[in-house]
């Protein structure tokens, strides 16, 4: 196999997040320490059939999307904070967005689009005078689905 056909695993430390609600100029600045929650669960609906006492049939149910959990160093005055705080004042605007995973050359290789997201939970990390650490905030986004797109070079 030649090196041009290699499909190396992507690193977990190269990614950025885009939120439509932040606008085009601010979206490039949505970098996070970590993103988790890229998952779904397919519901299993058990059905018992009359006369068949030794088994349960499993049918496919709906999909349940897990919340996206974004962590970043806390800063004040960002567009993300304004969008999050607008929800507490009743100005609720959902947002589509993307999580873009990069390769080691910082080229986009994978993208997860999420739809109709809204901030369902926010938490400020512990403030502790005995520690020499950055303040970390956690933002949880509920959403209505994920769609994966491969952005990398195609191989045979």
Buried (B, 14 or more C-beta within 10 A) or exposed (E): EEEEEEEEEBEEEBBBBBBBBBEEEBBEEBEBEEBEBBEEEEEEEEEEEEEEEEEEEEEEEEEEBBBBBBBBEBEEEBBBBEBBEBBEEEEEEBBBBBBBBBBEEEEBBBBBBBBEBBBEEBEEBEEEEEEEEEEBBBBBBBBEEBEEEEEBEEEE
